[in-house]
Amino acid sequence: MFAEVLDVERITPGLIRVRFGGGDLHAFESTEYTDQYINGYFVPPDATYPVPFDLDEVRTLGDELRPRPRRFTVRKWDEEAKKLTIDFVIHGDVGFAGPWAKRAVPGDKLQFKGPNGGYSPNPEVDWHLFAGDETAIPGISASVESLGSGSHCVVFIVVDSHEFEVPIHTDATLDLKWLHRDNSTDPSSLLLAAVRNFDFLEGTYDAFVHGEAGEVRELRKYLVGEKSLDLETSSISPYWRRNHTDEAWRKVKKEWLADQENDI
């Protein structure tokens, strides 16, 4: 499946919003999940094959030319207009997806698989906890915006500074706490410290926690070990790992996740 870029918008210094239309989006089947995602395939700069391409065929071209898969949460799907919105986090010129989004112009094409997903806020709990960094903003935003006026959600998001914040709208009661790295002597501890210092609400809750691997892991241990979180109704996983490229992280992620199970 592929789609064409309709427009590109810089949301913050580190976040680019790309809206897609056309292509195969007439066949896009949205899921029931608020964290639904696509797997995009980004063509290396030196490759000359066009989008769409035969994935099995281009994989035979060698490591330098094969398309790089990257997972992105669907920020918005407009069923009536058949338009897909994806937010890209930008880290300079490193990687494949971020630089692609920085260069994107109307008419560019992106091939992808999906959507898939696994989380929606549990309607049976008393409140919802969301925590992560800028990579989790699309999933957090989509989830929070899906909640009705009878819901209560608490949100912690780590970003570089105030100018990296984005508006999040919802009919639910929203307690949103932005955490800024530029005001911290130890940015890697911001998320865990903020949640530890939070007076948990009474009643049952679920959690959506995504972001840097080490930060997510520590928060997972705390929530399950000390705050009786039910993992069956929650979604907790790392999107990236500090001091690792995307490729390096993908190579060790499976083993890392298996080791994480020994934490609790």
Summary of the structure (lengths in Angstrom):
residues: 264
radius of gyration: 18.7
end to end distance: 39.8
largest distance: 57.3
contacts: 804
relative contact order: 0.14
helix: 30%
strand: 33%
